[in-house]
């Protein structure tokens, strides 16, 4: 009796490339190795002697690429960040075991950063990339700040012009009304942190892009298309679209004019 055999397919199926959640989980594992090697500390992110806390390990375990701030956002959402690390009675062993076993899922990213989590991951990584090297300062500060029309009633008026402040407030109001206060805050925090070596103007441009992106799906009466393009105009001018579908959806801001 002849044994029948099934011909092997000549097509090789390649494994799918890891997605953001897998890549962020990988950083947790790298952080565990870093903490184990350098030691653990409470109440400080990193000591001169090398010891790190939980979020310090996430930050310092690998080159700066924005993922450290994305992971930190997820950990803070879970209640497993600075306060958990510094709690009385916490041990380095517990922190190490958490880093070895915890995972970041797509659901975590959605919960932490909102429906545009994939695009938010890309934006935060792009922000970090821009400021990882020669200082990237393409924006005309005098135009961005609207020096003679800013709202002096705001503590941050030196950064947020009247039009920007109104658009940002509209984005925040829309997010909060949709019960997405945490993810709006987390998105802005990650973008601000990823641009930590930049000037306040450039950090504001990055944060404005993140605020707009977070509430992109909420564009309507409360947060308008005009608000979106106001917040993204300077980013578009120097970098490109905030969301890959902005041009298709008529949301691609016009290039900001030069006021130099």
PEFEN-V878519 format. One record per pair of residues at least 4 apart in sequence whose ideal C-beta (glycine too) atoms are under 8 Angstrom apart, sorted by sequence separation. I is the first residue (numbers start at 1). GAP is how many residues later the second one is. D is the distance in Angstrom with one decimal. If there is no record, write none. Layout:
i=(I & I)
gap=(GAP & GAP)
d=(D & D)
//
This chain:
i=(18 & 19 & 20 & 21 & 22 & 23 & 24 & 25 & 26 & 27 & 28 & 29 & 30 & 31 & 32 & 33 & 34 & 35 & 46 & 47 & 52 & 53 & 54 & 55 & 56 & 57 & 64 & 66 & 67 & 68 & 69 & 70 & 71 & 72 & 73 & 74 & 76 & 79 & 80 & 81 & 82 & 83 & 86 & 90 & 91 & 92 & 93 & 94 & 95 & 96 & 97 & 98 & 104 & 105 & 106 & 107 & 108 & 109 & 110 & 113 & 116 & 117 & 118 & 119 & 120 & 121 & 122 & 123 & 124 & 125 & 126 & 127 & 128 & 131 & 139 & 140 & 141 & 146 & 153 & 156 & 160 & 161 & 162 & 163 & 164 & 165 & 166 & 167 & 168 & 169 & 170 & 171 & 172 & 173 & 174 & 176 & 180 & 181 & 182 & 183 & 184 & 185 & 186 & 187 & 188 & 189 & 190 & 191 & 192 & 198 & 199 & 200 & 201 & 202 & 203 & 204 & 205 & 206 & 207 & 208 & 209 & 210 & 211 & 212 & 215 & 218 & 219 & 220 & 223 & 224 & 225 & 226 & 227 & 228 & 229 & 232 & 233 & 234 & 235 & 236 & 242 & 245 & 247 & 18 & 35 & 41 & 46 & 47 & 52 & 62 & 75 & 76 & 79 & 85 & 90 & 104 & 110 & 112 & 131 & 139 & 142 & 145 & 152 & 160 & 175 & 176 & 198 & 218 & 219 & 223 & 235 & 236 & 241 & 246 & 247 & 41 & 46 & 62 & 75 & 76 & 84 & 114 & 130 & 151 & 154 & 175 & 219 & 236 & 241 & 245 & 246 & 44 & 45 & 46 & 52 & 110 & 113 & 150 & 195 & 196 & 235 & 246 & 18 & 45 & 52 & 109 & 113 & 150 & 157 & 160 & 175 & 176 & 195 & 198 & 215 & 219 & 243 & 44 & 59 & 72 & 109 & 151 & 175 & 219 & 39 & 41 & 43 & 45 & 46 & 58 & 85 & 150 & 151 & 232 & 236 & 39 & 40 & 41 & 42 & 45 & 106 & 109 & 150 & 151 & 154 & 192 & 195 & 241 & 38 & 39 & 40 & 41 & 44 & 109 & 149 & 150 & 172 & 194 & 195 & 216 & 38 & 39 & 40 & 46 & 58 & 59 & 145 & 149 & 171 & 215 & 38 & 45 & 46 & 58 & 145 & 151 & 192 & 232 & 41 & 146 & 191 & 192 & 212 & 145 & 146 & 191 & 212 & 236 & 237 & 35 & 55 & 58 & 144 & 146 & 236 & 34 & 80 & 146 & 191 & 237 & 35 & 38 & 188 & 191 & 212 & 213 & 232 & 236 & 237 & 55 & 144 & 190 & 211 & 212 & 233 & 236 & 54 & 232 & 233 & 35 & 80 & 188 & 209 & 229 & 233 & 234 & 31 & 34 & 187 & 188 & 208 & 209 & 228 & 229 & 230 & 233 & 187 & 208 & 229 & 32 & 225 & 228 & 229 & 31 & 34 & 35 & 54 & 55 & 187 & 188 & 208 & 209 & 216 & 225 & 31 & 34 & 54 & 55 & 184 & 187 & 208 & 216 & 33 & 54 & 53 & 205 & 206 & 213 & 28 & 31 & 54 & 55 & 74 & 78 & 184 & 205 & 212 & 213 & 27 & 30 & 54 & 77 & 183 & 184 & 30 & 53 & 219 & 53 & 71 & 205 & 209 & 27 & 74 & 77 & 180 & 27 & 74 & 77 & 216 & 74 & 70 & 73 & 172 & 175 & 27 & 31 & 73 & 164 & 168 & 171 & 175 & 178 & 27 & 54 & 159 & 167 & 171 & 174 & 53 & 57 & 158 & 159 & 24 & 28 & 42 & 43 & 70 & 168 & 171 & 175 & 23 & 27 & 42 & 54 & 159 & 160 & 164 & 171 & 174 & 54 & 159 & 167 & 177 & 24 & 174 & 24 & 42 & 174 & 173 & 174 & 20 & 24 & 173 & 70 & 40 & 170 & 171 & 39 & 170 & 70 & 170 & 40 & 69 & 70 & 40 & 145 & 171 & 35 & 144 & 170 & 66 & 67 & 141 & 66 & 69 & 167 & 35 & 36 & 65 & 66 & 141 & 144 & 167 & 171 & 35 & 66 & 114 & 137 & 144 & 166 & 167 & 66 & 135 & 136 & 137 & 139 & 65 & 66 & 131 & 135 & 139 & 167 & 168 & 32 & 35 & 64 & 65 & 127 & 131 & 137 & 166 & 167 & 130 & 131 & 137 & 114 & 124 & 128 & 131 & 136 & 139 & 164 & 32 & 65 & 120 & 124 & 127 & 128 & 131 & 163 & 164 & 31 & 32 & 64 & 123 & 127 & 130 & 63 & 114 & 125 & 29 & 112 & 113 & 114 & 120 & 124 & 28 & 29 & 112 & 131 & 111 & 113 & 114 & 28 & 112 & 113 & 28 & 28 & 25 & 113 & 25 & 25 & 127 & 24 & 21 & 21 & 21 & 21 & 24 & 20 & 123 & 124 & 19 & 21 & 123 & 21 & 20 & 120 & 123 & 144 & 120 & 119 & 120 & 139 & 20 & 116 & 20 & 116 & 139 & 138 & 139 & 114 & 116 & 138 & 20 & 113 & 116 & 115 & 77 & 77 & 130 & 76 & 73 & 126 & 143 & 143 & 143 & 73 & 140 & 143 & 73 & 139 & 142 & 72 & 140 & 142 & 123 & 140 & 69 & 70 & 140 & 69 & 72 & 119 & 66 & 69 & 119 & 69 & 119 & 116 & 66)
gap=(4 & 4 & 4 & 4 & 4 & 4 & 4 & 4 & 4 & 4 & 4 & 4 & 4 & 4 & 4 & 4 & 4 & 4 & 4 & 4 & 4 & 4 & 4 & 4 & 4 & 4 & 4 & 4 & 4 & 4 & 4 & 4 & 4 & 4 & 4 & 4 & 4 & 4 & 4 & 4 & 4 & 4 & 4 & 4 & 4 & 4 & 4 & 4 & 4 & 4 & 4 & 4 & 4 & 4 & 4 & 4 & 4 & 4 & 4 & 4 & 4 & 4 & 4 & 4 & 4 & 4 & 4 & 4 & 4 & 4 & 4 & 4 & 4 & 4 & 4 & 4 & 4 & 4 & 4 & 4 & 4 & 4 & 4 & 4 & 4 & 4 & 4 & 4 & 4 & 4 & 4 & 4 & 4 & 4 & 4 & 4 & 4 & 4 & 4 & 4 & 4 & 4 & 4 & 4 & 4 & 4 & 4 & 4 & 4 & 4 & 4 & 4 & 4 & 4 & 4 & 4 & 4 & 4 & 4 & 4 & 4 & 4 & 4 & 4 & 4 & 4 & 4 & 4 & 4 & 4 & 4 & 4 & 4 & 4 & 4 & 4 & 4 & 4 & 4 & 4 & 4 & 4 & 4 & 5 & 5 & 5 & 5 & 5 & 5 & 5 & 5 & 5 & 5 & 5 & 5 & 5 & 5 & 5 & 5 & 5 & 5 & 5 & 5 & 5 & 5 & 5 & 5 & 5 & 5 & 5 & 5 & 5 & 5 & 5 & 5 & 6 & 6 & 6 & 6 & 6 & 6 & 6 & 6 & 6 & 6 & 6 & 6 & 6 & 6 & 6 & 6 & 7 & 7 & 7 & 7 & 7 & 7 & 7 & 7 & 7 & 7 & 7 & 8 & 8 & 8 & 8 & 8 & 8 & 8 & 8 & 8 & 8 & 8 & 8 & 8 & 8 & 8 & 9 & 9 & 9 & 9 & 9 & 9 & 9 & 10 & 10 & 10 & 10 & 10 & 10 & 10 & 10 & 10 & 10 & 10 & 11 & 11 & 11 & 11 & 11 & 11 & 11 & 11 & 11 & 11 & 11 & 11 & 11 & 12 & 12 & 12 & 12 & 12 & 12 & 12 & 12 & 12 & 12 & 12 & 12 & 13 & 13 & 13 & 13 & 13 & 13 & 13 & 13 & 13 & 13 & 14 & 14 & 14 & 14 & 14 & 14 & 14 & 14 & 15 & 15 & 15 & 15 & 15 & 16 & 16 & 16 & 16 & 16 & 16 & 17 & 17 & 17 & 17 & 17 & 17 & 18 & 18 & 18 & 18 & 18 & 19 & 19 & 19 & 19 & 19 & 19 & 19 & 19 & 19 & 20 & 20 & 20 & 20 & 20 & 20 & 20 & 21 & 21 & 21 & 22 & 22 & 22 & 22 & 22 & 22 & 22 & 23 & 23 & 23 & 23 & 23 & 23 & 23 & 23 & 23 & 23 & 24 & 24 & 24 & 25 & 25 & 25 & 25 & 26 & 26 & 26 & 26 & 26 & 26 & 26 & 26 & 26 & 26 & 26 & 27 & 27 & 27 & 27 & 27 & 27 & 27 & 27 & 28 & 28 & 29 & 29 & 29 & 29 & 30 & 30 & 30 & 30 & 30 & 30 & 30 & 30 & 30 & 30 & 31 & 31 & 31 & 31 & 31 & 31 & 32 & 32 & 32 & 33 & 33 & 33 & 33 & 34 & 34 & 34 & 34 & 35 & 35 & 35 & 35 & 38 & 39 & 39 & 39 & 39 & 40 & 40 & 40 & 40 & 40 & 40 & 40 & 40 & 41 & 41 & 41 & 41 & 41 & 41 & 42 & 42 & 42 & 42 & 43 & 43 & 43 & 43 & 43 & 43 & 43 & 43 & 44 & 44 & 44 & 44 & 44 & 44 & 44 & 44 & 44 & 45 & 45 & 45 & 45 & 46 & 46 & 47 & 48 & 48 & 49 & 49 & 50 & 50 & 50 & 51 & 52 & 52 & 52 & 53 & 53 & 54 & 54 & 55 & 55 & 55 & 56 & 56 & 56 & 57 & 57 & 57 & 58 & 58 & 58 & 59 & 59 & 59 & 60 & 60 & 60 & 60 & 60 & 60 & 60 & 60 & 61 & 61 & 61 & 61 & 61 & 61 & 61 & 62 & 62 & 62 & 62 & 62 & 63 & 63 & 63 & 63 & 63 & 63 & 63 & 64 & 64 & 64 & 64 & 64 & 64 & 64 & 64 & 64 & 65 & 65 & 65 & 66 & 66 & 66 & 66 & 66 & 66 & 66 & 67 & 67 & 67 & 67 & 67 & 67 & 67 & 67 & 67 & 68 & 68 & 68 & 68 & 68 & 68 & 69 & 69 & 69 & 70 & 70 & 70 & 70 & 70 & 70 & 71 & 71 & 71 & 71 & 72 & 73 & 73 & 74 & 74 & 74 & 75 & 76 & 77 & 77 & 78 & 79 & 79 & 80 & 82 & 83 & 84 & 85 & 85 & 86 & 86 & 86 & 87 & 87 & 87 & 88 & 89 & 90 & 90 & 90 & 93 & 94 & 94 & 95 & 97 & 97 & 98 & 98 & 98 & 99 & 99 & 100 & 100 & 100 & 101 & 101 & 101 & 102 & 105 & 109 & 109 & 110 & 113 & 113 & 113 & 114 & 115 & 116 & 116 & 116 & 117 & 117 & 117 & 118 & 118 & 118 & 119 & 119 & 120 & 120 & 120 & 121 & 121 & 123 & 124 & 124 & 124 & 125 & 125 & 127 & 128)
d=(3.8 & 7.1 & 6.1 & 6.4 & 6.4 & 7.0 & 7.2 & 7.0 & 6.5 & 6.2 & 6.7 & 6.9 & 6.4 & 6.2 & 6.3 & 6.3 & 6.0 & 7.4 & 7.4 & 4.6 & 3.4 & 7.1 & 6.9 & 6.2 & 5.9 & 5.5 & 6.9 & 6.4 & 6.0 & 6.3 & 6.5 & 6.8 & 6.2 & 6.2 & 6.5 & 6.5 & 8.0 & 7.3 & 4.8 & 6.9 & 6.1 & 6.6 & 7.0 & 5.9 & 7.3 & 6.0 & 6.2 & 6.4 & 6.6 & 6.3 & 6.1 & 5.4 & 5.2 & 7.3 & 6.4 & 6.2 & 6.0 & 5.7 & 6.9 & 4.4 & 5.4 & 6.4 & 6.8 & 6.2 & 6.3 & 6.3 & 6.2 & 6.4 & 6.6 & 6.3 & 6.4 & 6.9 & 6.0 & 7.4 & 7.5 & 6.5 & 5.7 & 5.5 & 7.2 & 5.3 & 4.8 & 6.6 & 6.4 & 6.4 & 6.0 & 6.2 & 6.4 & 6.5 & 6.3 & 6.1 & 6.4 & 6.4 & 6.1 & 6.1 & 6.4 & 7.2 & 5.6 & 6.3 & 6.0 & 6.2 & 6.6 & 6.0 & 6.3 & 6.5 & 6.1 & 6.1 & 6.1 & 6.7 & 7.6 & 3.8 & 6.9 & 6.2 & 6.7 & 6.5 & 6.2 & 6.1 & 6.7 & 6.7 & 6.3 & 6.4 & 6.2 & 6.3 & 6.9 & 6.6 & 7.3 & 7.2 & 5.8 & 7.4 & 5.3 & 7.2 & 6.5 & 6.2 & 6.5 & 6.2 & 5.9 & 5.4 & 6.4 & 6.6 & 5.3 & 6.5 & 6.3 & 5.2 & 7.8 & 5.4 & 5.8 & 7.6 & 7.2 & 7.7 & 4.6 & 7.6 & 4.9 & 4.3 & 6.1 & 6.3 & 6.8 & 7.0 & 6.7 & 7.4 & 5.8 & 5.2 & 6.0 & 6.4 & 5.2 & 4.2 & 4.4 & 4.7 & 5.3 & 5.4 & 6.5 & 7.2 & 7.9 & 6.3 & 4.3 & 4.3 & 4.4 & 5.6 & 4.9 & 7.7 & 4.2 & 7.7 & 7.0 & 7.1 & 4.5 & 5.2 & 6.3 & 6.4 & 5.6 & 7.0 & 6.5 & 7.9 & 4.4 & 7.8 & 6.8 & 7.6 & 7.9 & 5.1 & 4.4 & 4.7 & 6.0 & 7.5 & 5.9 & 7.9 & 7.5 & 5.7 & 5.9 & 3.9 & 7.5 & 7.2 & 7.6 & 6.5 & 7.2 & 7.1 & 4.5 & 7.4 & 5.1 & 7.9 & 7.3 & 6.5 & 4.4 & 6.2 & 7.7 & 7.4 & 3.7 & 6.0 & 7.9 & 4.0 & 7.8 & 6.6 & 4.5 & 5.3 & 6.0 & 7.4 & 7.9 & 4.8 & 7.9 & 6.5 & 6.1 & 6.3 & 6.4 & 4.0 & 7.3 & 7.9 & 5.5 & 5.2 & 6.2 & 5.6 & 4.4 & 5.9 & 4.2 & 4.0 & 7.0 & 5.6 & 7.5 & 6.9 & 6.7 & 6.3 & 6.1 & 7.1 & 7.8 & 6.6 & 5.9 & 7.5 & 7.1 & 7.8 & 5.0 & 7.4 & 7.0 & 5.4 & 7.3 & 7.8 & 5.8 & 7.0 & 6.0 & 6.1 & 7.1 & 5.6 & 7.0 & 7.6 & 7.5 & 3.6 & 4.8 & 5.0 & 7.5 & 6.1 & 6.4 & 5.1 & 4.9 & 6.5 & 7.8 & 5.9 & 5.2 & 7.4 & 7.0 & 7.2 & 4.6 & 6.9 & 6.4 & 8.0 & 6.9 & 4.8 & 7.6 & 7.8 & 5.1 & 3.6 & 3.8 & 7.9 & 7.8 & 6.8 & 4.3 & 6.7 & 7.9 & 7.2 & 5.9 & 4.9 & 4.0 & 7.8 & 7.2 & 4.9 & 6.8 & 4.1 & 7.3 & 5.4 & 6.7 & 6.5 & 7.7 & 5.4 & 7.7 & 5.0 & 4.7 & 5.6 & 4.2 & 5.5 & 5.6 & 7.7 & 7.7 & 5.0 & 7.1 & 7.1 & 3.8 & 7.3 & 7.1 & 7.8 & 7.4 & 4.0 & 6.5 & 7.8 & 7.3 & 5.4 & 7.2 & 7.7 & 7.4 & 4.1 & 8.0 & 6.0 & 4.6 & 3.7 & 6.7 & 5.8 & 7.0 & 4.5 & 7.2 & 5.9 & 7.1 & 7.5 & 6.9 & 4.7 & 7.3 & 5.1 & 7.0 & 4.4 & 7.2 & 7.0 & 5.4 & 7.7 & 5.3 & 5.8 & 6.2 & 6.1 & 6.4 & 4.6 & 4.2 & 7.3 & 6.6 & 7.1 & 5.4 & 4.6 & 7.7 & 7.2 & 6.6 & 7.9 & 5.0 & 6.9 & 4.9 & 6.2 & 7.5 & 6.2 & 7.0 & 4.6 & 7.5 & 5.0 & 7.8 & 5.0 & 7.1 & 6.2 & 5.2 & 8.0 & 6.8 & 7.6 & 6.5 & 4.5 & 5.2 & 5.9 & 7.2 & 5.1 & 5.4 & 7.7 & 6.2 & 4.9 & 7.7 & 6.6 & 7.3 & 6.7 & 5.8 & 6.6 & 6.3 & 5.4 & 7.7 & 5.6 & 7.0 & 7.0 & 6.8 & 5.6 & 4.8 & 7.3 & 8.0 & 6.6 & 6.3 & 4.5 & 4.4 & 6.9 & 4.4 & 7.7 & 6.5 & 6.0 & 7.8 & 5.2 & 7.0 & 4.5 & 5.9 & 3.7 & 7.7 & 7.2 & 7.2 & 6.0 & 3.4 & 6.3 & 5.4 & 7.5 & 4.6 & 5.8 & 7.0 & 5.9 & 6.2 & 8.0 & 7.2 & 6.9 & 6.4 & 7.5 & 5.4 & 4.7 & 4.3 & 7.0 & 7.8 & 4.1 & 7.6 & 7.8 & 6.8 & 6.0 & 6.0 & 7.6 & 5.0 & 7.3 & 4.0 & 6.7 & 5.8 & 6.3 & 7.7 & 7.0 & 6.9 & 7.6 & 7.7 & 3.4 & 7.5 & 7.0 & 6.0 & 5.9 & 5.4 & 7.3 & 7.5 & 7.2 & 6.4 & 4.1 & 6.5 & 5.9 & 6.3 & 6.0 & 7.0 & 5.7 & 5.4 & 7.6 & 8.0 & 4.9 & 7.5 & 7.7 & 5.7 & 5.6 & 4.9 & 4.3 & 5.0 & 7.0 & 5.7 & 6.5 & 3.6 & 7.4 & 5.5 & 5.8 & 4.2 & 7.6 & 5.0 & 5.5 & 6.9 & 5.1 & 4.6 & 5.7 & 6.7 & 5.1 & 8.0 & 7.9 & 4.0 & 7.8 & 7.3 & 7.6 & 5.4 & 7.2 & 7.5 & 5.0 & 5.3 & 6.9 & 6.1 & 7.6 & 7.2 & 5.9 & 6.6 & 5.6 & 5.2 & 5.2 & 7.5 & 7.0 & 7.7 & 7.4 & 4.8 & 4.9 & 4.8 & 4.1 & 7.7 & 5.1 & 5.3 & 5.0 & 7.9 & 7.8 & 6.3 & 7.4 & 7.2 & 7.1 & 6.1 & 6.2 & 6.6 & 6.8 & 6.0 & 6.1 & 6.1 & 5.9 & 6.9 & 5.2 & 7.8 & 5.3 & 6.7 & 6.2 & 7.8 & 7.6 & 6.5 & 5.1 & 5.9 & 3.9 & 4.5 & 7.3 & 6.9 & 5.4 & 6.7 & 6.7 & 7.2 & 7.3 & 4.4 & 7.0 & 6.8 & 7.5 & 7.6 & 6.7 & 7.9 & 3.9 & 5.2 & 7.9 & 5.8 & 7.7 & 6.2 & 7.8 & 6.6 & 5.2 & 7.6 & 5.9 & 5.3 & 4.3 & 7.7 & 7.6 & 7.6 & 4.4 & 5.4 & 5.2 & 7.3 & 7.1 & 4.7)
//
